[in-house]
């Protein structure tokens, strides 16, 4: 059972609310206004406007991006363009140069979500459809996504509004008794969509594709579902869609008749004994024979005539029917050396001690001399055709014959006779087998299973493939499966499953060299029908000395993917031992290997991430071992061990909600030769008959310190390293980014839940999913990212001169840490940060400027420590930083190796660092007379940063003009630093006025006309220029009640920016829900400091923008700061 994560207590990015989705943010409520002070009452027209919901989105034609849009939620898909798509609250969520038409806004009932759909005109003609979401129009959620609304079945694709009749004939059309329907939405469905269908009387059975569910419902429910505002189309799930192609063609008369009787696999839409019984009864009534009722609850097998099949497929219990696969064809010393087993045995002595794994195969000779530990038998029997003993040998042989020594000779083998399982005519379900293997209180406690047998070959994702995904989803255990030996895409249906590790093979010609290896039409290959990369891994096809079941001392030359698969499983056996031994910091070390084991997807991702890959693009013998032959390569334990110190792992410990994102900062050291990022997730079983097998869509994106983007799997079918660019992968459940010679600095890895339509983490009531993430060649850093500075060149030492750097901020952020590099080995460092006045940049030397404000100054501080600060920076700010080690007698500036401006990035936005200097000693002089030189080296200072968060405000309603002051108050749901305040200038006034107070413990503003003065003023600024953010540094604790008064104007007239909706407003701070409420005083803030404060629960609050940062971004480091007055 997976442990529940502690994700709610961890740090959050600025888009935390979109990650949490509807679980934390309630609807934006509209409460009727109560009686207010008479001067507050707006006109009746304004009252009517404020009672409505957030207005619909609109298209605004403007040439450049609005700076204030940056960093609100996930960055817009396009950051430049002639047309801006803007919510009714004024937040831009998309830009494009293409003409926009048919923009539609849909309020999702029962939530705060707004859904937007539109079309853009293509240059080559036609249109492209898009959709996006927001929370109440104030917070974009998820990414802007394109869509074509084509429902892709395995054998057909159609847009139901443009091609409503994709069926070949009417012979297999739905009849009047049909209750299975396709329900297509206008966007990727939210959990609220499913809830609405169920509330309407429907039952969601499966996710099919392209925003479409298979739903069981009657006529009345269909009418109600059709009327939902986000439903695009409802149509019959025809029997034609529920049949394997060969069966469909025969029933339609376009292919030969089926055999007189044939055994079929019938997948149910809804599992469970009751539905299985209903379908079994129908089969019997028609004269068919039920061969199996699969205990897993989702399949039955039956022998039917063609006429009986034609009737059964119309049953409302049936989701899909294909032919029963039945038992299909059956499928070391160089392996041990090549894969690294000998390496880790020689270095660590690890040979599988404590590891338990199962061989699921044809037979096992339990008395063979190669078994060090007596096999544990899970099945009843062990006899069958020779095959299984050789598979067992590849993993567990102890090496009586040295050439046959297995990968984990000291491990404990378990065996199950495949013919006793329901997939191959037996009576024991694979669900039960896996449940027993992974039961912590049971006798097996296995960590892996391998199978080199399978059902009849196919290229399709079948009912058997889906069943494999289902039992691995419900009872996860790392499982390897042979692809088969057809030399083509014909493979075992088990190998097409998403959650299994499919294994291919290539010839190695019994040599240690890899250069002569070749595929040569040996092992079966990928890709899967839907384009997924298969096999996952591969190993050797030929010349594998192995024990055989023909006698206790007998051996054979084994081969095929039947051998490559247990070879790969043996590598996993040693991976599990390495994990238990604590090879990867922070993991393992529990009571035994079983208790320590990583999650199934994590083990898969870890092996893929460090696999050895053939470079087929170089030609030679390897030229035919491309991605579809080798998968992600061959297992390599040596690489796993050697790269472990620079490998970071997320062991399915973090969760994603629909449309959410998880972000990680990765530190890459100079000289690193490869940065490998692997993301894998366990997906619910696919819908058989759909064109794609995956259900949920998680995608990975990697961004370099200079803003270069790499999408998962982009370009990796053409080579072994990822080219920049691409788009998110919508097909695979394993995604990789492999970067050769990555630049040093802080990279960003993001995992997106672009389409999360079915719950994949069952330990929480919400719809969410977990994932495995493995990064090697860089370390995930839990603190804040760092601006990549240029390499060190020299130390410039001078008694009086101080150097540094300046830049224009490309986006909003918070400087969270500063440090002067100490190549001079001086015990003290000195730093000052300034913000230049609007329109000012440092002039070229020898001209100087003093048009700046000092934001932070620290001198005589111990070198080597990072100074923890919270300095808010906004897009367009010109920031200067002076820094040097030394004292009043000497300044030591850390010069860059190259002269001139240096390009780096912040949050992926390009950032140019320029040289800055003053002709004075920073210890004895505050910053003054600053200048720049275009060609000089910069004085290096380390900058750590984090996001600049803003409390989401309701949309503007109207300006309340009076001599009195209004604002808002709230109780802090969590600790944070209030870094800035700003009054929205809807009235176009030149001056703004703000005061922030903290109410005394246990005090909240009383209802008008009572008032209180039980508070402390924390910040006050009047007569300040409008449009700028007033910088603050106010530490707020969880539970503090904070009040903020704010208005533009002067001592004669104030302009309060009222919200469009009256009453309390739901927002968030650091991902935690917070309620903003109306506050006021009956005095002018310019002439009176805050006093006699009150609230009105039903009144509109007066909007003040609040910016904040999380406290303790550099935990365990002392806070040393000096904010300039």
N, C-alpha and C positions, 0 to 999 in steps of 0.2 A: 504494500500500500504506500502511495506517495505521501510524504510528509507535507503538512500544510505549510506554505511559505510565510515568511514574515515580511511580505512585500509592502504591506500598508504602512510599515514603520520606517521604510527606507527613504532615501532622498528621491525627489521627483524633479523632472524637467518642467519647464514652463507649461507644457501641454498636459500636465497631470490629469486635469479634468477630463480631457478627451480619452485618456487611457482608462479612467475609471468608468466613463460612460454613465449610463442611467442608474448605476448602483449607488452613486453618491449625489448626483445632481437632480433635484426635483424640478417640477415644472415651474416656469416663471409665473407666479400667481398674479391675478388681477383682482384686487379687493376694492369694493365700492368705497368711495371716500366718505369719511365721517365728517361731522361738522368741524371746520377749522376756524382759526381766527379770521374775522371777516375780510381783512385785507388780502388773505390768501386765495379767496375763491376765484377760479378762472371763469371765463365765459362758458356758456352752455356748449358752444361748439368745441372748445378745448376739452371739456369734460367728456364729450362723446368720443373724441379722438383717443383720449387716454384710456378709455375702457376697452378699446380694441386690442387685438393681439399685435405682435411685432409685425410691421408692414412687410409686404413681399420684397424679395430681392429685385434689383434693378441693374440695368447696364448703363455705365457711365463712360462716356468717351473722354479720355484724358491721356496725355502723352507719357507721363512718368509715374512711377510708383510713389504712393503716399508713404512717407517714412514711418508714420505711426502704425501702419499695418504690420510692420515687421515683427516677427517673433510672437504673433498671436496664434497660439496653437501650432499645428504643423505648418511649415512654410508653404505658401501657395505653390501650385504646380508650375505656374509661370510667374516670373517676377518682373516682367516687362511686357508691354503690349498697349495697343491703342485703346482696347476696350477693357474696362474693369467691371467685374461682376461683384456687386456690393450687396450685403444683407440690408434689411430694413433698418438695422441699427447702425449702418454706416461702416461695417467692417468689410474690407475687400478680401475675397477668398480665391479669386482667380483673375488672371490677365491673359489676354490673347490679342494677336493682330488680326485674327480672322473674324469676319462678321458673325454676330451672335443672333440667333432667332429662337423663338418658342421657349423663352425663359419662364419656368414655372416654379412656384413655391408651394410646398405642401407642408402644413403643420401636422406632425405625427400626433394623433390623439393620445392623451394619457402620458405625455412626456414633454420635455422641453426641446425636443429635436425639431429642427426645420430641415426639410429635404429640398434640394434644388436640382432641376433637370433643365438641360438646354441643348441646342445644336449649334455647331460651328460650320461655316461654309468652307469646304476644301478648295484649294487653289485649282486642283484638277477636276473639280466638279463634284456634286453631291455634298452630303453633310456627314459630320461625325457627332455622335451623341455623347454627353457627359452627365455626371451627377456629382453632388457633394452634399455634405451634412454640416449643420452647425447646432450649437446649443443656444436656442432662443435668439439666434441672430447675432450673438455677442462673442461667441467662441467657435471658430472653425473646428470641426471634429473629423479626423481622418484626412485622407488625401483626395484631391480631385481625381476622378477616375473616368476613363473613356469606356464606352460599351457599345455593342452593336445589336443587342437584344435578340440575337440568333440562338434559339434553343438547339443545342447540338446533341443529337442522339448518335448512337454508334454508326447508324447507316443513313442518317439524314440530318439536315440542319435547316431550320426555318424560322423566320420572324413571323410570329402568329398574326400580326396586324398587316403584314404585307403578303404573306403566303399562307393563308389559313388552311390549306388543304394539301399537306405534304405527303399524304398517304399514297401508295402505289395503286391500290384499288379499294373498293368498299367492302371486300370480303372479310376483312379483319377490323372493321369499324366498330366503335362502341355501340351497344344497344341500349334500350330504355332502362335496363336494370343496372347499368354501369354507375358506380359511385366513386370511381377513381378519376381525379382531375389533375391537370397541370395548372398551377397558379403562378403567374409571372408578375413580378413587381417592377417598378420603374427604377429601382436601385438595389444594391446589395441589401438583403433583408436584415433588419434589426430584430432583437428578441421580442420587441413590442409587436412586430408583424405576426410572428407565430402565436403570440398570446391573443391577438385580435381574431385570428382564424379560429382558434380553439373556443374563444368566447362566442363566436358566431355559429358554433356547432360543428366545425370541421375538425379533422384529426390529421396533423402533419405526419406523414410517413417517412419521407425521404427528401433530401435536397438533390435536385437533378443537375442543373447547370444554368448559367446565365440568369441568376436571380429567380429561379423557378423551383417551387416545391411540388412534390406529389402529395395530394391531399385527398383523404377519403371523406365524403360528405354527401348529404342528401340535397334535394332540389332547393329547399328553403335556405339551408346553409349556404348553398352556392350563390343564391341571390344576394345574401348578406355580404358574403366575401367579395363578390364582384363589385359591390358598392363601396368598399374601403378605398380611401383616397389615394393610396399608394399602390393599388393593384392595377396592373396594366392590362392583363388578359387572363381569362379562365377558359380552359377547354378540356375536352375528354382526353384521358390517358388511354389511347386506343390499344386494343390487343396487339395490333401490329407493332407497337413500340415495345412490347414485352417479350419478344421472341428473338432468339438467336437467328442470324441471317439465313442459315441453311434451312431452319425450320419454317421461317416465314416464307421463303421462296417456294418451298414444297406446298405449303397450305394455300398459297396464291396460284399455284399451277404454273409457275415460271421455272420450276426445277422438277426433277424426278420425284415420284412419290417416296415417302419415308418407308422404312422397313415395316412389315406387317405389325410388329410390336417392337418397341424400343424403350430403354430405360432413360428417364429424364430427371434432371435436378430442378425442383420448383422452389424459387425463392419467394418468401412471403413479404408483403409490405409491412405488416405488423407482426412481430414475433410473439411467441407464447403458445402454450399447449392448446388453448381454446381455439385459436385461429388455425393451428396445425390440424386439430381434430376436424374442424369444419371443412378444410380442404381435403383431408383424407376421406371424409364421408362422401364428398362430391365425387372423388375419384372412384370410390367403390360403387356409388349409384350408377355411374356411367359404365361399369364393368371393367375398370382398370384395376391394377394390383399395386398396393402401397408396399414398397420395398423397404423403406426406412423413414422413421420419424426422428430427425436429428435432434438429440437432447438439447443442443444449443438454442433451439426454438425458432430458427429462421428458415429452415429448409425441410422439405420432405423429398423423397425420391420415389418415383412411380413408373411402372411399365404401362404404356398406353399405345393404342392404335392411333393412326393419323386423325381419324374422326373424333376420338376421345380427346386428343390434344387440342383440337379446334374448339371444343366445348370448355375444357378446363382453363384455357388461357383467358377466357372471359370472366373468370371468377374474380370477385372483388378482393379475394385473399391474395391473388397472384400479382407479384411485382415483376418477375422475370422467369423465363424458362429456357434452359439450354440442355444439350445432351449430357447425360452422366459421363464423366470422364473415366471412371473406373481406374484400376491400376494401369499405369502407362508403362513406358519402357524404363529399365533400371540402369541406372547408370552403374629412405627419405632423408634421405639424409641431405640432399641438395636443398630441399624445401626448408629444412631446419636452419641451414646456413644462410640461405637467401633471405628468409623471412625474419632472421634475427634471434631465433630461439637459442641457438648455440651461443650467441653473443651475451644474452642476458643470463644464461646458465653459467657461463664462465665468469661473468662479472658479479652476479648476485646469488647464484645457486638456485634460481627459481625454475622449477620444472613442473608446475601445476599443483604444488602442495596445497591442499584445502579446497581445490576447485572441483565442483561437481557439475557434470553436464550429461545430456542425454543424446544417444544416437537413435534416431527413429528410422528403422530400415527393415530389410528383408529377413535377416537371420543373424544369430550370434552364436558362435562356438564358445561357450562359457569356459571351456577347459584349455583354451590355447595357452601355450607357454609364455606368450607376450604380455599376459595381463598380470601386472604387479598386484593390483587390488582386484579382488573378485567382483565382477560386474553385479550391479543391483538391477534386478529385473522388475520393470513396472507392468509389463504385459503378462498374460498367462503363459504363452509359449515363447520359444526362441528359434524354432526351426523354419526354414524356408529356402528359397533359391540363393545360391552363393552371391554375396554382395555386401551384406551388412558387416561381417567380420572385418573386411578390408577397410570399410569406413571407420569402424571402431578403432582399428589399428592405426590409422593415420593420426588419430588424436591421442590414444592411450597406450600404444605399444611401448614396452619398457626398453627394447633394444637388445634382446637376446641375439637377434640378427641386427647388427649395428646399422645396416642400411635401411631397416624398417622402423627405426626408433621414431615414435610419434612425437607430436608437439608438446604434449603435457603428460609424460610417462608416470608422474607421481599423482596425477589427478584421479578422481573417483568417477568411473564411468557408470552410466545408467542406460538401460536399453528398453525400447518398446518395439514390439513386432508390428509393423505398419498395417498388416492385413487384419489386425484386430480393431483398427480404428474405423469410424463410420465413413470416412472419405474413401476407403478402399474395401468396403463390403463388410466390415466388422460391426461391433455393437458399442464400442466406447468412443465417446465424442472427443474431438480435439479440445473442446472447452474443458472437459473434465481432466484430460491428460495435463493440460497446462496448469489448471487449478491445483492439481495434486503436486506437480513439480515445484510450484512456487509457494506452497503453503508453509509459512514459517514454523508451524507446529507439526508438519508432516515428516516423513522419513527421507525425502529426497533433497529438498533445499537446493535445487539446481539453479545455475546462473546462465546456462545456455542450452540450446537444443539445435541439432543439425539433422537435415534430411536430404538424402540423395535419391529419393523416390518421388514420384508425382503422378498426377492424372494425365490423360491423353493430351498430346501436344496441341497448342492453339496459339494464335497471336492476340487473343482477346482477353479482356478482363471479365472473368466468368463468375457464376454463382460460387464456385469453389474459391476463386481469388478473393471475393468479397467475404466469404466465411473465414478465410485465413486472416484478413485484416480485422475482422470482428473479434475472433478469439485472442489475437495478439493485443487488441485494444482493451479488452476486458480482463485478460490475464497475461500481462506483458512478460516476456522472457526473450532475451536476444536469440534470434533464430536465423540460421543460415539455410538456404535452399538452392539446390542445383538448378541451373537454368535449363540444361539438357544438352544433347550432343548432336543436334540436327545440322549444325553449320549454317543456320539461317535463323529467322525470327521465330520459327516454330519452337515454342518453349512450354514448359509445364505451367499450368494456370497458377499454381502456388507461387511460382517465381514472379508473376506479374503483380502480386500483392504489394501494397505500398509499404507496409510496416515490417516486412521481412527483409533480410539481407540476401539478395539474389547473387549467385556466384557464377561467373563465366570462366573460361579457360583458354590458355594458349600453349603451344608446344614449346618446351624448353630444351629438347634434344639431349637431355641428361648431362648438361654442362652448367658450370657455375656462371658463365658469362651470360649477360642479358642481350648482348648485341645480336646473337643468332636466333633469338626467340621469334616465333611467328605464329599467327592465328591459323592460317591455312585451312579455313572452313572446318574447324573442329567444334568448339563449344557453340551452343546457341547464343544469339546476340539480341541486342535491342535495336532501336528503342521500342518502348511499349506503344500500343496503338494510339494513345493520347499524347505521345511525344515525351513521356517521362524517360529519364536516363536509366537504362537497365543494361547489363547487370549493375549491381552496386559495387562489387569487388570481383576479383578474379585471382586464379592461381594456376598451377601447372596441370597440363592435360595428360602428360605421357610419362612413362618410366618411373612409376612410384612403387618401390618395393613395399609390399604390405603383407600382413598375415592374411590367411584365407581360412574359411570355415570347412575346408575339406579334410583337415586333420590338425591335431594340436601342435605339430611342428612344421606345418606346411606354409608356404609363402607363394605370392604371385606378383606379377607386374601389373599393378592396378592403374587406372587412368580415367580420363574423361572429366566432366564437371562433377561426376560422382566422387572423384578423389579431390578435386580442387575445393569442393565444398567443405569436407571435414578438415582439409588443410587450413582453410580460412577459419573454421570454428576453433581449431587448436590455437591459432593466434589469439582469438578472442579469449580462450581459456587463460592464456598467460596475461592478457590485458587485465582480466578480472583479478588475477593474483597481484599484478603491479598496483592496481587501484587499492587493494586491501593493504598493501605494504606502504602506502602513502607516497607513491612516486609523484603524484600531483598534489601539491600543497593544499591543505584544507579538506582533503577527501580521504576516505578509507579509515583504517585504524580501528574498526569496530571488532566485535567478538570473533567473527570469522568472515570468510570471503562472501558468504551469502548475505550476512548482515551489512557488510560494507558496500556491496555492489552498486555501481552506478545505475541510473535508469536506462531502460532499453534504448531509447533514442540517443542518449548520451554516449553509450558504448559504440553505437553505430557511427555517430558523428566523429568521435575521437579516432576510430580506426581509419575512416575515410580521410580525415584531415591530414594525417601523417602517412598516408599510403605512398608507395613508390609507383611512379607513373611512367609508362613508356612514352617516349617522344616520337610519335609516329610521323610527325611533320619533317623529321630529319632524313627520312627515307631508309633504305637498307632493309634488312630482314624484318625490322619492327614496323615497316610502313603500313601493314594491314591491321595493326593492333590499335585502332582508333578508340574513341570514347565508347562507341556502341559495342566494342569487343571486350575491352578491359574494364569498363565501368570507370570507377574513380581510382583504379590501380590495384596493386597487390599489397597485402598487409605487411607492415614493416615495424617489428618490435624495437629494432635498434633506433630508428628515427623517433619512435614514441618515447623511449627512455632518454635519448640524447637531447631532445627538444622539450622535455618536461619542464625544466626550469623557466622556460619562456613560453609556457602554455597556460592559458586561463580557461576555466570551464564553468558554464552555467548549467548545473545538473537538473534541469527542469524545475528550478526553484522559483522562477519568476513567471508571473501570469500576465496575459493579455486579455482585454475585453474587446468587443467588436469595435473596429475602427481605431484601436489603440496602437501605441508604439512603445517599445522599450529601447532605450539608448544607453550605450556604453562607450566610455572613453578608453582608448587603447594606446599605451605608450610604446613606441617602437624606437629601439636604440640605434645609434649610428652604425653603419656597416652591416645591418641585417640583410640577409640575402633573399628571404621570402617571408611574406605575411600571408598566412592561410586562415581563412574564416569559414567555418562550416556551421550551418544551422539545419537541424532536423527536428521533425515533430511527428508524433503518433497521431494518425488521422482516423476518425470513424470510418467504418467500411464504406466503400463507394457504392453508387447506385448502378447496378448492372443494366446495360442498355444505354447509359449516357455516354457521350463522347469523351468525357474526362472521368478519371477515377477519383481524383481528390475531392474532398468535401469542403474543408476549410482552406483558406489561402493565407499562409504566412509567408512573408518575403523578407529578404535581408538586403540591406544597402550599406556599403562601406564608403566613407569619405575621407580623403587624405587631408593632411594639415593645410594643403593649399586649395582645398575645395574640389578636388577631382573625385568624381563619383564612379563607383563600381557596383553594378547590380548583380545579384546572385545568379550564377550559371551563365551569365552573358558571355558569349564567345568561347565557352569551354568545350564545345563540340568541335571547335576548329583548332584548338591548341591547349597547352597545359597551364597557360597563364591568362588572367582576365584582362581584356582590353577595357579602357575607360568607357563609361556611358552605358547604353542599353536601357531596358525598361524592366519593371518588376516581373519576376517569373510567376506565372499563374498555373503551372502544371505540376512541378515537382514538389515532393515533401522533403527532399534533401537539396539544399542550395549551398554552393561554394563560391568564394571569391579567393583567388590565388594571385597575389601580387608579387612580381619579381623585383628584387632590389628596391624595396619600399623606402621612401624618404623617411628620415627620422622625425620624431615629433609625436604629437597627439592625433591619432586617428579616431574617427567616430564610427561605431557599428550600430545600426538600427534594425530592429525587427518589427515589421508592420503586420497588424492583423487587418488586412484590407477586406477580407471576406470571412467572417467568423459566424457561420450560420447554424452550427450544431455544437452543443456543449462537449468539450474535449477534456475537461478537468472536473471529474465528478465529485470531488471532495468539497466543493462549494456549491451553493444553490444558484449562483449566477451562471450565465453563459460565458465561459472563458476557456482559455487554452494555455497550456505550458509548452515549452520547447527546450531543446538542447542547443547550446551554443559553445563551440570550441574555437579558440583563437590561439594560434601558435605563431611565433615570431614577434609577438608583442604581448604585453601584459595589460589586462583590464585594470584600470585604476579607479578606485572608488571615490577619490577626491575629485577636484575640479580639473578640467582640461587646461592645457598650457599653450600660450602662443608660441609657435616655433620660432626661435630666434636664430640668427645666423651663427655659423661656427666661430669659435674664438680665434682671433688673430694675434693680438699682442696686448700688453698692459701699458696704458699711457699714464705715467706718473708725473705729477706736477704739484707744487705747493699750493697753487691758487686756482687752477682751472678745473671745472667740472663738466662732464659730458653726459649725454643721454640720448633720448630719441623722442620723436613726436609722430602722431598719426591722426588721421581723420576717421572716426568710427564708422564702419559700414553698416552697423546694426546696433540694436540695443543690447547691452550686456552689463554685468557687474564685475569689476575687478575684485577678486577675492583673495589674492595673494601676490606678494612682491618679494623679490630677492635679488641682490647684486651678486653675480658670479665672483668667486674669490680666488682667481688665479694668482693674485698677489700675496695670498696667505696672510692677510691682515686681520686682526681679531674683530674689527668693527666695520659696519656698513652704514650707509647714509642714503636716504631716498626722499625725494619730494615729487608730488604729482600736482600738476596744474591743469586747469581748463581755460583755454583762450576764449576771449570774448567773441560774440557772434561776428562772423565775417573776417576774423583775424587768424592768420597763420604766421609762424615765426618768419621774420624777414631774413634775407641773405646777409651774411656777415660782410661789413662791419656795422650795418644797421641793426638796431635792437628794438625790442618791445617789452612793455610791462602791462599790456592789455590782457591780463589773465587773472584768474582766481586760484589761489592755492587750495587744493582739496585734501591733501594729506602730506604730513612731514614727519620723518623719523630719522634722528641722527644719533650716532653713538650706540647703535644696536648691535648685538652679537652677530658676527658673520656666520653663515651656514644655516641660519634659521629662515623660514619663510614667514614674512610678516603678514598676519591674517588681517585683512581689511574688508570693507564693504563699500566700494565706491561705484555708484551707479553711473553708467555711461550711456548716452542716447545717440541714435543714428545722427551723424552730422557733427557731433561734438569733436572739437580739435583738442587732443589731450597731449600734454608733454610730461615726460618722466625723466628726471635727473637722477643718476645713481652712481655711486662710487664707494669702494672701501677706503678706509683711511681715517684721518683725524684732522685737527686744525692745522697741522703742518704739511700734510701730504694727501692728495687725492689720487686714487688708483682706479682709472676707468678701464673697463673690460671692452677692448675694441673688437669689432667684427673683423673677420679675415678679409672681407671684400669691402671696397669703398662704394659709396652711393646707396640709393634707396634699396630696400630689401622687401620683396613681396612674400607675405605669409597669409594667414587667414584667421578669422574668428567665426565659429559656427558655420564654416564653409564659405563665408563671405571673404573675398580678397581684401587684404589689409596691407598697406604700404608703410613701412617703418623708415623714418627719415632721421638724419643726424640733428641733434639739438645740443646747444652748449651755452655756458655763461663763463665769464672770465673771473669767477670768484670761487672761493672755497665753500662748499655746501655746508660744512659744519659750522662755520662762523658767519655765513650769510644765507638768508632765505633766498629763494629763487628771485632773480631780477635780471633785467637787461638781457633777455634771451634772444638767440639767433639760430640760424641754420646754415648749412653748407651742402649744396647738392651733391658734391663729389666726395665728401668725407666719410670715414668709417663711423658707424653709430656706436654709442656707448651702451653696451648690452645690459638689460635688466630683465629678469624673468618675470612674466606676467601670467598669473593663473586667473581664470575667469569662470563665471557661471551665468545662467540666464537671468535676465531682468524680468521679473514677473509683475503682472498688473492684475489687480482685482477687476474682474469683468463687471462692467456697469450696465444698467438697463439703457435702452435707447432714449434719446432726447425727446421730451414732450413739448415744453414751452418754457420761456423765460418769465419767472415771477419777479416783477420789478417793484421795489419798495425800499424803505430805509432799514428794514429788518433783515436778519441773516438766517439762512437755513443751511442744512447739511445732512449728515447721516451718522449713525452709530452702529456698533456691532460688538459682539463678544467673540474674542479671538478663539478659533477652534484649535490652534496650534501656535507654537512659538515662531516668530519671524522677526525680521528687521524691516521696518518701514523706511525705505530709502529715498522716496520722493513723493511729492504731492503736486497736483495741478488742477486748477479749475477750468473745465471746458469753456471755451470762449464763444458760445453760441450767439452771444449778444454783440460780438465784435468790439469789445471794450479794450482799451490799452492797458488796464491795470487789473491785477488779481489780488485776492486777500484770503489767507487761510490761517486757521488755528486748529491745533490738535491737542486733545485733552485725554487724560486717563481718569476714569471715575474711581472713587474710593472703593475698597473691597466691599462687595455685597450691594453696591449701588448701581442702579440703571436709571436712565432719565425717566422721570415720572410723566404720566399722561397730562397733557395740557388741560387746565390752566395751572396746575401745580408745577413748581420748578425746583431745581437743586443747584447748589454750588459745591457739592461734595466731589470735587475733582481737582486734578493738578494739570496745569498747562505744560505741555511738552515741547511745543513748537508754535511760533507765531511769526507771520510775515505779512505785512500789508503794503500796498502800493508797489507791488512787484510787477515787472512786465508780464503781460499775458502771453501765453504760448510757450513759455519755458517751464520746465519741470523744476520745482523748488527742491533742492537737495536736502535730505534729512538723514539722520542716523538714530532711529528710535527703536530700541529693543522692546519688543512686545512679547509677553509671556502668554501661554495658553490660559484662557480664563479671564484675561484682562478685558475690561469693557472700555472701548476706545470711541471717542467722539471726534468728528471732523466737521468744522464749519468752513464754508467756502463760497465766495461770490466774486464776480468781477464788478468793477465800478469804483466809486469814490465816496467821500464822506457825505455827499448829497444824495446819491442814488446807488443801490446795489442791484445786481442782476443775478438771480439764483437760477441755475440750470436744472429745471425740474424733469424727473423721469416721466416717460410716456404712460406708465401704469402706476396707479396709486398702490399703497400698501407695501408690506415687506417684500424684499427681492432676494431670491436665492442666488448666491454666487459661490466662490471658492477661494481659499488661500492655501497654497502648497497642496492642492488636491483634496483638501478637507472642506466640507460644506460650511458656508457661513451665511447668516441672514443679515442683510443691510436694512436698516430701519430709519425712518424720518426723524430728524432732530432740528431744533430751532432755538433762537432767542429773539426777543422783541427789540433788539438794538442793532445799531450799525457796527459791523466788525472793524471798520476803519477807525472809528472814534472810541469804541469800547472793546476791551478785551472780553473774552468769553465769560458770561455770568448768567445766572437764572435760566438754566437750560431745561428743555422739556421735549417730549416726543408725542406723536400722534400715530397710532397703529395703522389707521386707514389713509393717511395722507401720502402724497408723493414726496419721495426724498429728493434733496437737492444734490446733484451729482458732483463728486470730487474724485478725480483719478488718483488711485493709490498704487504706488510701485513698491515692491518688496523683494527681499532675498531670504533664503533660509539661513538660520544661524549656524555657526560652527561648521562652515564648509571645510575647514581644515581642522578637524577634530584632533585632539591630543596636542595641538600646537598652541602656545600662549598667544593671546590677543594683545598685540602691541600697536597702538594706533594713536594718532593725534590729528583730529579733524580740525582743519583751519577754521577760525571763526568767520 
